[in-house]
Amino acid sequence: MKLTYWLFVVSLACCFSERPFSAQDDSQTRIDWHQFRGPQQNGTAPSQNPPMEWSEQKNVLWKSATHGRGWASPVVLDNEIWLSTATEDGKKMYAMCFALDSGKKLHDVLIFENEAVQPDYHDTNSYASPTPVMDDQYVFVHYGAYGTACLERATAKVVWQRRDLPCNHYRGAGSSPILFENMMIVHLDGYDYQYVVALDRATGKTIWKRDRQVDYGTTNGDIFKSYCTPLVINVDGQTQLISPTSKAVLAYDPRSGEELWRAKYNEHSTTARPLFDGQHLFVNTGFGKAQLLCIRTGGKGDVTGTNILWTQRKAIGSKPSQILAGGRLFSVTDDGLLSRIDTHTGEIAWQERLGGNYSASLVATDSHLFAFDHEGKGYVYTLADQPQRVSRNSLDDGCRASPAIVANSLLVRTSTHLYRLGQVSGAQ
């Protein structure tokens, strides 16, 4: 019996590999945007050709209604698109699935019901802001302290759920989960508790949990909370979990939760996902007044005084994630100032005022940059030292969720609908 049991456990664990693809798949052709910021973890989609222009009447392959209120980004594998949503009051939380080819709604499942929700919810947030993450068989949805669940993609049945991870988010949840080897890893940084937890993907059981060891220097709850999604990188053969929070960015061993190094800053409520160019990290410090740090990887302990190469204090947005595309670093502020920042010096090399309000992160192909605002405007720019605007487009409703780029199309979630924007035959 014991041998049979362990063979079952091993076979189940094999379903949860570090890479969510089977061996015969061609990673260059498979349709994939399985996590927040996509498979590259940075918002880029190499070799894709989405449309340069769109409107309600132009280059809309399909448009499907969503319900409730949710800022979770759409995630995609093959022909399935998953996203989270919730009622306005947060009492009911759902997972929805649409067919990529047609926009047909495949699943709309009530995951959690709440008799009460946490106070101090911020009206710019939603009760379904964390983005799901997918692998070949499962989709993992996370609503902060309200609950985390693993669903079978084919049936939308719940495989496991956890509702015992405490955190008073104090303004709402925002951190999205990621997958690493046999684990699902997520931040819970709130007013009362601040920690990182790794759950077994097969069972939902806790593998490790690491409390933040950060000196916040205050009792103000706003200073404790954070919304950032971690990043897994490899530095000289060592795998590191890059984990920004309020007042510091920390690097952990993702297999054990052991802290490797940290760099400190003064800001709080860190939101944007960090970037990695192979040697340097670009870390947004969050609210107060956001700064962008360039940090040399390597080192142990507190590297604040040794590894921060430059700091840019101007024109850095607090909510939208920056992007590295075409060898260039771009940022958009919450109030619509688009900038190109020199990666070597941190100096602002180019700027243009878009206007509007921004929460959605920038996305890009090999040749173009895309920016979406709260009011429904979508901008396309070339990737150049002096970028040129290609188009200014409009949809009926605006974006707070970050878009995805798959199958030569843009998946755009507005406040009311999910769009697939692609080149329609005959459209110019």
C-alpha positions, -999 to 999 in steps of 0.1 A, spaced: 0 0 0 28 24 9 45 18 -24 13 23 -44 6 56 -25 40 71 -32 38 61 -68 6 80 -70 21 111 -53 51 111 -76 29 107 -107 7 136 -95 37 158 -88 50 152 -123 20 172 -136 34 203 -119 68 209 -136 86 242 -135 77 249 -171 40 246 -177 45 230 -212 48 194 -223 80 183 -240 67 181 -276 54 216 -276 72 243 -296 75 272 -273 78 296 -303 44 287 -316 23 277 -286 -2 303 -276 10 314 -242 4 343 -218 -1 321 -187 8 346 -159 8 383 -151 31 400 -176 33 369 -198 57 340 -203 88 363 -203 76 378 -169 81 413 -184 52 422 -207 69 414 -240 57 392 -268 85 385 -293 75 379 -330 39 389 -325 20 412 -349 -11 426 -332 -30 454 -350 -17 489 -349 -52 504 -351 -86 495 -335 -119 509 -324 -154 495 -316 -159 491 -354 -124 482 -365 -102 451 -360 -124 436 -333 -123 398 -337 -148 394 -309 -161 412 -278 -175 393 -249 -192 407 -218 -178 401 -184 -196 408 -151 -188 423 -118 -157 443 -112 -121 429 -115 -88 442 -126 -71 408 -130 -54 405 -163 -65 378 -188 -42 347 -189 -40 323 -219 -28 289 -228 -38 274 -262 -75 282 -267 -84 291 -231 -85 326 -215 -91 328 -178 -97 358 -156 -111 366 -121 -140 388 -112 -161 397 -82 -192 415 -73 -189 452 -65 -193 445 -28 -168 416 -28 -194 391 -14 -190 367 -44 -158 359 -63 -157 341 -96 -134 326 -122 -144 330 -159 -130 312 -190 -135 322 -226 -125 305 -259 -97 324 -276 -109 316 -311 -145 326 -307 -149 345 -274 -175 320 -263 -178 318 -225 -168 283 -214 -169 286 -176 -183 311 -151 -178 296 -117 -185 310 -82 -154 302 -62 -159 320 -29 -187 337 -10 -179 362 19 -203 372 46 -182 403 53 -152 420 36 -123 440 51 -128 477 58 -108 504 41 -112 490 6 -100 516 -19 -123 526 -47 -95 524 -73 -91 487 -65 -113 457 -70 -120 425 -51 -105 405 -80 -73 423 -89 -47 395 -86 -41 378 -120 -45 340 -122 -17 317 -133 -21 286 -155 -3 254 -163 -11 225 -187 -40 211 -165 -48 237 -139 -56 274 -133 -48 290 -99 -69 319 -88 -61 341 -59 -82 368 -41 -58 377 -14 -68 367 22 -103 359 9 -90 327 -7 -68 308 -31 -80 279 -53 -67 254 -79 -92 246 -106 -91 218 -132 -91 236 -165 -112 211 -184 -141 211 -159 -135 242 -138 -139 219 -107 -120 230 -76 -90 207 -68 -81 224 -36 -86 257 -19 -71 277 10 -90 303 31 -66 304 60 -39 327 49 -44 358 70 -38 393 58 -56 426 63 -49 441 29 -59 476 40 -71 490 5 -75 456 -11 -53 428 -26 -32 431 -57 -3 407 -57 -6 379 -83 7 343 -78 35 327 -98 45 291 -104 79 276 -97 87 239 -100 61 222 -77 50 254 -60 26 283 -63 42 314 -47 24 346 -36 29 377 -15 5 386 13 16 421 25 -10 438 46 -16 460 76 -12 432 101 8 405 84 35 406 58 48 374 43 56 353 13 42 318 11 49 288 -12 20 263 -16 23 228 -31 6 230 -65 -9 195 -62 -23 198 -28 -23 234 -17 -3 226 15 23 251 27 58 242 17 74 273 32 64 306 46 87 336 52 77 366 73 90 399 61 119 411 83 116 448 74 119 478 95 89 499 84 97 527 109 60 535 116 27 522 128 8 537 98 -10 508 80 -5 523 46 32 519 49 30 482 56 9 471 26 22 461 -8 9 447 -41 39 435 -60 42 402 -79 76 384 -75 100 375 -103 122 344 -106 157 349 -121 189 330 -124 222 347 -113 254 328 -119 236 295 -117 216 305 -85 178 308 -88 165 338 -69 130 349 -61 130 387 -64 103 400 -40 97 438 -37 77 450 -7 72 482 12 106 498 21 127 470 5 133 445 -22 143 411 -10 158 381 -28 149 346 -15 158 311 -24 125 300 -40 130 264 -29 134 272 8 124 308 14 158 316 28 167 353 24 197 359 1 200 397 0 180 429 3 181 466 -9 162 492 11 143 523 0 119 548 15 87 542 -4 57 519 3 28 500 -14 51 487 -41 30 475 -71 50 473 -104 66 440 -112 104 443 -114 124 437 -146 157 418 -152 180 422 -182 204 394 -173 227 415 -151 206 442 -136 172 445 -118 150 475 -124 128 479 -93 99 504 -88 97 515 -52 59 523 -51 40 551 -35 49 582 -17 67 593 -48 79 563 -69 115 559 -78 131 534 -102 163 517 -90 188 499 -111 204 472 -89 234 450 -98 226 414 -90 249 394 -68 260 400 -32 247 389 2 229 406 31 221 443 28 234 455 -6 218 490 -5 251 508 -3 270 487 -28 246 474 -56 223 503 -64 238 517 -96 214 546 -102 181 560 -91 156 579 -112 132 601 -92 113 617 -120 85 605 -142 81 571 -126 45 558 -122 34 540 -90 10 515 -105 19 506 -142 49 482 -145 78 495 -166 90 475 -197 123 465 -213 117 462 -251 139 465 -281 169 471 -257 151 502 -243 134 509 -210 100 526 -209 78 539 -182 44 555 -180 32 575 -150 -2 572 -134 -12 605 -151 0 596 -185 36 608 -190 54 582 -213 92 582 -210 123 563 -223 149 559 -197 186 552 -204 194 518 -190 230 527 -183 226 561 -166 190 563 -155 186 596 -173 153 604 -191 161 602 -229 127 610 -243 92 619 -231 57 625 -244 25 635 -226 -4 611 -233 -28 624 -207 -54 602 -190 -50 580 -160 -30 547 -161 -30 515 -141 -25 489 -168 11 479 -174 29 486 -207 32 457 -232 53 454 -263 63 433 -293 97 434 -310 88 466 -327 60 484 -309 49 496 -275 12 496 -263 -3 517 -235 -39 516 -223 -56 541 -200 -87 542 -177 -108 561 -203 -105 536 -232 -76 552 -251 -49 529 -265 -16 542 -279 9 525 -301 45 537 -304 76 525 -323 105 512 -303 132 537 -311 156 561 -294 130 588 -303 97 568 -305 71 578 -329 34 576 -323 17 552 -347 -19 555 -336 -43 567 -309 -72 544 -306 -104 542 -285 -128 517 -270 -160 524 -251 -146 515 -217 -112 518 -202 -85 494 -188 -72 489 -154 -62 453 -162 -30 449 -182 -35 435 -217 -20 403 -231 -5 397 -266 -11 363 -281 -17 348 -316 -10 382 -333 -37 398 -313 -43 419 -282 -65 406 -254 -79 437 -237 -100 436 -206 -120 468 -200 -144 475 -171 -172 457 -189 -159 435 -217 -130 413 -229 -119 421 -264 -97 402 -289 -82 428 -312 -67 414 -344 -63 423 -380 -97 418 -397 -95 408 -433 -100 440 -454 -93 464 -426 -65 489 -431 
